Amino acid sequence: MTALRRGALLHDIGKIGVPDGILHKPGPLTAEEWVLMRLHPVHARQMLEPIGFLRPSLDIPYCHHEKWDGTGYPNGLAGGQIPLAARVFAVVDVWDALRSARPYHAAWTERDALKYVREQAGKHFDPEVAGLFLRLDRETPRGAGAEADVVMATVLIVDDRSANREFLTTLLGYGGHRLLEAADGAEGLAVAGPSARTWSSPTS
């Protein structure tokens, strides 16, 4: 979990090697600029790999732009070739990029961002990871012609393995949800109450 957290924090450190004029360009990048932009995972690997305690954290900085269908970069990995941490973080990273104002686009609404994640399951994203992300219970009250603030869900994670619960807690924590944990169904009901809707992590 420490490696996951460090990888997430350092995911775009390779952009240090990309000119500011490209990073902050308000319009579309040229083909030549995209070549330089797509080098940032390589820069990240070059910077982090010599640092022993950060080497286990490389999966996210180096692979989070790979795509499930093999059209990503820097290596065109596909499906299960992409490290799990990078597959998980890819959804979170794109979600954050869509929901935030950037020099090249305005912030998307939650509805449009969710639609994009749904459409890209099996293309950009691992379909299982995207499916779990979409199952998070977001309730969005609608005002008169305007999108209201998002009401975050309370999520109960049920798994008898503490490592799995910790992983899911880290993942779901990006969304600001209230998280509860339990080792089994009985404990889950005690923690959340009998009226709660529960979600248990997949087992292997």
N, C-alpha and C positions, 0 to 999 in steps of 0.2 A: 504493500500500500504506500510506503514511503516513495518507492520508485514511481508509482503512478502519480502521486501528488507532484513530485519534482518534474516529471515529464510534462504534466499539464502546465505547470508554471513556466517551463522553459520551451513550450511548444513552438514559439515563433522566434526564438533567439537567433536563428540563422538569418533573420531579416536585417541583422546588423550589417551583413555583407551585401545588402541590396541598396542601391542609391536612393536617397530620400525623394528625389524627383519622381521615381517610380512608385514608391510606397504611398506618396501623398497626391498622386496624379488624380485630378477630379474626373477624368474621362477614361475611356477604354485604353488598355495598353496595346502597343503595337506588337507585332510578332517578335521583334528583337527584344522588347522589354519583357515579354513573357518568358523568353529564354532565361533572362537574368532572374526574374521573380521565382521561377521554378527551381532555381539552384539553392533556395534558402534551406530546404531540408538537408542538402549536402553540406552547406556551411555549418548547420547545427551539428551534424555528425562529426565534422572535422574539429569543431570547438569542444564538444563534450566527450568524445571517445577517449582522449588522453587522460581524462579525469576519472580515476578509478571508481570513486563512489557514485559518480553520475552515469557510468556506463550502463547499469541496469535500467536507467530511465530513458534510453535512447529511442525506444519503440515509438513513442508519441512524437517527439520532434522530427524523427526521420521518416515516419510512415503515415502521418495523419492526413496527408493529401493523396494517398493511394485510394482507389475506388474499387468497390466490390466487383464491378464488371471489367476491371483491368485497364481502364482508361486514365488512371491517375498518374501521379509522378511522385518520386523520381525514377522508380523502377518498373512501373506498370504491373505491380503485383495484383493478383485477383483472388477473390474469395478468401478461403482459409489461409492463403499465403500471407495475408496481412495480419500482423500481430493483433491479438484481441484488444489490448489497451488502445491501439491506434484506431481500431474499428469503432470502439465505444466513443473515444474522444472526437472522432470525425463528426458524429451527430451533434455533439455538444458545441463543437467549434462552429459548425455551419449555422446552428440555431442562434448562437450569439452574434454571428456576423449578420444574419438576416434581421435580427431584432434590434440591432444597433445602427445608428446613423454613421455612415462612412463617407469619405470624400467623393466616392463614385456612386452612392445610392442613399436614399432616405431609408429610415427604419421601416421594416415590414410590419404589418399587423400580425398578431398572434395567429389569427385564422389562416392568413396566407402562408406564414412560416410552417404551420402544421401541415398544410396542404402540400407544400414543397417536400417536407420530410417524407410524407406518405407516398408521393409520386416517385421519389428517388430510392425507396426501399427496393433492393435488388439491383439497383443501378449504381448510384454513388455509395449507398449505405448497405451494410450487412442487414438483410431483411429481418433477422431475429432481433438485432439490437434496435433497429428502427421501430419494430413492433412494440418492444418493451417501452421505448421512449414515448410512443404514442398512447400507450395504455395508462400513462400517468393521468390522474383524474384532475384535469384543469377545468374549472367551471368559470365561464366568462360572462357575467351579467352584461346585458346590452342596454345602453341608454337610448335616448331619442336621437338616433342618427349618429351616435358616437360610440367608440369602443371604450368600455369601462375598464378600470384596473382589473388585472387578473387576480382571482382568488386562488391561492395555492392550496393544494390538497394535503391532507394528512395521509401518509403512506405507511402501511404496516408491512415490514419485510419479515417473512417467516422462512427460516432455514436453520437446520441443525448444525451447520458449520459456521463458526464465527468468522472465518476468513471471507466466506461468501457474503455474509451480512455486512462486513466492513467494506467490501468492494462496492456493493450496491448502495450503501450509505454515502460513499464518496461520490459515486456517479449521480445519484438523485439529488445530492446536496447542491449541485450546480443550479438546480431549478428553484431553490429557496423553499422547498417543501418541508413540512413538519414530518419528521421521520421517527417511526417506532420500530423496535426490533423484538423478535421472539424466536425461540428455538423450535417451537412446535405450535400446533393449532390451539391447544389448551392454553398455553402461555399467551398466545396472541389474543385470544378472547379476553383473558384477564387484563392484558395491557390496554387493549383498544375498546373493550366493551362489546356486548353481543350484537349491537346494531351496526357495527363497523363493517365496511366492505374491505376485504383483505386481499392482498396480492402476495403470493409466495414465489420465491425465485425458482427457476428451473433447476432440477437436480441432474447429476450425471453419474 
